[in-house]
Amino acid sequence: MKTMKWLAVAAGLACTLPALADPLEQGDWEGSIGVAFLNSTDADFEGGTSAAFDSDSGFRAAFDYSLTDALQVGASFGIGQRSYDATIAGDEPGESFRANGDLDYSSLLATATYNMLDGPFRPFVTAGIGWSWVDTNIATEPPEVGCWWDPWYGYICTSWVNTRTLDGLTYQLGVGARYDFGNNVAVHASYRIDWIDFDQADGTPDFDGFDLSIGFKF
């Protein structure tokens, strides 16, 4: 349902834009914002820990420069939250316990995109490399409390807790298409796969999904 909603929004925007298109050219700068629709997936970790991640959606932003009429280089940033159900191995042989909740993730990638064909409609292939960060929101120790004096409200106390975090080198490959409307606006749709090299993972987990975004050239 979320995917259909965003597709309808993109289609509505396209219908309101001028019919004359100005294809991507050398020297163009382009910023884009959009939604990443993530498919469900599983990942295994050393020691017998495993996790199942639910499908969800996140936010993606990108900034690109056209080295030629076909080749763009730039950077991509993604952020979001997704639910998971994990089986975590304990300290004793055969010991395990279940955990579920919502994790927070973000990624920052350097990217290169090659646009094929000429004209407003252009299929493309894209690749990226960078880093990803994940906060599982699983507490690693009891909460801590800190207090300070506020001249208006008196003593204020807040609590915080350290949580289990992961990070790793990330590789991305994708394929998609773009359509340029008017002089400044384009719509992109793509399928992408990320491989994240977590230190404690059993192998290199992969995470795939679809991106839908709107780009603004200047």
C-alpha positions as CSV (number, residue, x, y, z in Angstrom):
1,M,0.0,0.0,0.0
2,K,2.8,2.4,0.8
3,T,4.5,1.7,-2.6
4,M,1.3,2.4,-4.5
5,K,0.7,5.7,-2.6
6,W,4.2,7.0,-3.5
7,L,3.8,5.8,-7.1
8,A,0.5,7.7,-7.3
9,V,2.2,10.9,-5.9
10,A,5.0,10.7,-8.5
11,A,2.5,10.1,-11.3
12,G,0.5,13.1,-10.2
13,L,3.6,15.3,-10.1
14,A,4.6,14.2,-13.6
15,C,1.2,15.1,-15.0
16,T,1.5,18.7,-13.6
17,L,5.0,19.3,-15.2
18,P,5.6,20.8,-18.6
19,A,5.6,18.4,-21.5
20,L,8.9,19.6,-23.0
21,A,11.9,17.7,-21.5
22,D,15.5,18.8,-21.1
23,P,17.6,15.7,-20.9
24,L,20.6,15.4,-18.5
25,E,23.7,17.1,-19.8
26,Q,27.4,17.4,-18.9
27,G,27.9,20.0,-16.1
28,D,24.4,19.5,-14.6
29,W,24.1,19.4,-10.8
30,E,21.2,17.4,-9.4
31,G,19.8,16.9,-6.0
32,S,17.1,14.3,-5.3
33,I,14.9,13.1,-2.4
34,G,12.8,10.0,-2.2
35,V,11.7,6.9,-0.5
36,A,13.5,3.5,-0.2
37,F,11.1,0.5,0.0
38,L,13.1,-2.2,1.8
39,N,12.3,-5.9,1.3
40,S,12.3,-8.4,4.2
41,T,15.5,-10.3,4.7
42,D,17.5,-12.5,7.2
43,A,21.0,-12.2,8.5
44,D,23.2,-14.7,10.4
45,F,26.0,-13.7,12.9
46,E,28.8,-15.6,14.5
47,G,28.0,-17.7,17.5
48,G,24.5,-18.7,16.3
49,T,22.8,-15.3,16.5
50,S,20.3,-14.6,13.7
51,A,17.8,-11.9,12.8
52,A,14.8,-11.5,10.5
53,F,14.1,-8.0,9.3
54,D,10.6,-6.9,8.2
55,S,9.9,-5.0,5.0
56,D,9.7,-1.2,5.6
57,S,10.4,2.1,4.0
58,G,13.1,4.8,4.7
59,F,14.3,8.2,3.4
60,R,17.0,8.7,0.8
61,A,18.7,11.9,-0.5
62,A,21.4,12.2,-3.1
63,F,23.5,14.8,-4.7
64,D,25.1,14.3,-8.2
65,Y,27.3,16.0,-10.8
66,S,27.3,15.1,-14.5
67,L,30.9,14.5,-15.6
68,T,29.5,13.8,-19.1
69,D,26.0,13.5,-20.7
70,A,25.9,10.0,-19.4
71,L,28.1,9.7,-16.3
72,Q,27.1,11.1,-12.9
73,V,29.2,11.0,-9.7
74,G,28.0,12.0,-6.2
75,A,26.9,11.0,-2.8
76,S,23.8,9.3,-1.3
77,F,22.5,9.3,2.2
78,G,19.8,7.0,3.6
79,I,18.1,6.8,7.0
80,G,15.2,4.9,8.5
81,Q,13.9,2.4,11.0
82,R,12.7,-1.2,10.6
83,S,11.4,-3.9,12.8
84,Y,13.3,-7.1,13.5
85,D,12.9,-10.4,15.4
86,A,16.2,-11.9,16.6
87,T,17.5,-15.1,18.3
88,I,20.6,-14.1,20.3
89,A,23.1,-16.7,21.4
90,G,23.9,-16.7,25.1
91,D,27.2,-17.1,26.9
92,E,26.6,-20.8,27.7
93,P,26.5,-23.5,25.0
94,G,23.0,-23.9,23.6
95,E,21.7,-20.9,25.5
96,S,19.7,-18.3,23.5
97,F,17.0,-15.7,24.0
98,R,14.6,-13.8,21.7
99,A,14.6,-10.1,21.1
100,N,12.4,-8.0,18.9
101,G,11.9,-4.3,18.4
102,D,12.9,-1.5,16.0
103,L,16.4,-0.7,14.9
104,D,17.6,2.7,13.5
105,Y,20.0,2.7,10.5
106,S,21.8,5.2,8.3
107,S,24.3,5.0,5.4
108,L,26.5,7.4,3.5
109,L,27.8,6.3,0.1
110,A,29.9,7.7,-2.7
111,T,28.1,6.8,-6.0
112,A,28.6,6.6,-9.7
113,T,25.7,6.3,-12.2
114,Y,25.8,5.6,-15.9
115,N,22.7,6.7,-17.9
116,M,22.1,4.9,-21.2
117,L,20.3,6.1,-24.4
118,D,19.5,9.7,-25.3
119,G,16.4,11.7,-24.7
120,P,14.2,12.2,-21.6
121,F,13.8,8.4,-20.8
122,R,17.1,6.9,-19.8
123,P,17.8,3.5,-18.2
124,F,20.8,3.5,-15.8
125,V,23.1,1.4,-13.8
126,T,24.6,2.6,-10.5
127,A,27.2,1.6,-7.9
128,G,28.2,2.9,-4.6
129,I,30.6,2.4,-1.7
130,G,30.6,3.8,1.8
131,W,29.6,3.0,5.4
132,S,26.5,2.0,7.3
133,W,25.5,2.4,10.9
134,V,22.9,0.4,12.8
135,D,21.6,0.9,16.4
136,T,19.7,-2.2,17.5
137,N,18.2,-0.3,20.5
138,I,19.0,-3.4,22.6
139,A,20.4,-2.2,26.0
140,T,23.9,-3.4,26.8
141,E,23.9,-2.3,30.5
142,P,21.4,-0.8,33.1
143,P,20.2,2.7,32.5
144,E,22.1,5.7,33.9
145,V,20.7,8.9,35.3
146,G,22.1,12.3,35.1
147,C,20.9,15.5,36.8
148,W,21.7,19.2,36.5
149,W,20.4,22.5,37.9
150,D,18.2,24.7,35.7
151,P,17.7,28.3,37.0
152,W,14.0,28.2,35.9
153,Y,12.9,24.7,36.7
154,G,15.3,23.6,39.4
155,Y,16.9,20.1,39.3
156,I,16.3,18.2,36.0
157,C,17.1,14.5,35.7
158,T,17.1,12.4,32.6
159,S,18.1,8.8,31.9
160,W,19.9,7.1,29.1
161,V,21.1,3.6,28.2
162,N,23.9,2.3,26.1
163,T,22.7,0.1,23.2
164,R,24.2,-2.5,20.9
165,T,25.4,-0.8,17.7
166,L,26.9,-2.2,14.4
167,D,28.6,-0.6,11.5
168,G,30.4,-1.7,8.4
169,L,31.7,-1.1,4.9
170,T,28.9,-1.0,2.4
171,Y,28.8,-1.8,-1.3
172,Q,25.8,-1.1,-3.5
173,L,24.7,-2.0,-7.0
174,G,21.5,-1.0,-8.7
175,V,19.6,-0.7,-12.0
176,G,16.7,1.6,-12.9
177,A,15.5,4.4,-15.1
178,R,14.9,8.1,-15.1
179,Y,12.5,10.4,-16.9
180,D,13.2,14.1,-17.2
181,F,10.2,16.4,-17.2
182,G,10.5,20.1,-18.1
183,N,13.8,21.8,-17.7
184,N,14.6,21.0,-14.1
185,V,12.7,18.0,-12.7
186,A,13.2,14.2,-13.1
187,V,11.7,11.1,-11.6
188,H,14.0,8.1,-10.8
189,A,12.9,4.5,-10.1
190,S,15.5,1.8,-9.3
191,Y,16.1,-1.6,-7.7
192,R,19.2,-1.7,-5.4
193,I,21.1,-4.2,-3.3
194,D,23.4,-3.3,-0.4
195,W,26.0,-5.6,1.0
196,I,27.2,-4.6,4.5
197,D,30.4,-6.0,5.9
198,F,29.6,-6.3,9.6
199,D,32.5,-7.6,11.6
200,Q,30.5,-10.3,13.5
201,A,28.3,-11.4,10.6
202,D,28.4,-14.9,9.1
203,G,29.3,-13.8,5.6
204,T,28.2,-10.5,4.1
205,P,24.4,-9.8,4.6
206,D,22.6,-8.3,1.7
207,F,19.6,-5.9,1.9
208,D,17.6,-5.1,-1.3
209,G,14.7,-2.9,-2.2
210,F,13.2,-0.3,-4.5
211,D,13.8,3.5,-4.6
212,L,11.5,6.1,-5.9
213,S,12.8,9.7,-6.0
214,I,12.4,13.1,-7.6
215,G,15.5,15.0,-8.8
216,F,15.9,18.7,-9.3
217,K,18.6,19.9,-11.8
218,F,20.4,23.2,-11.5
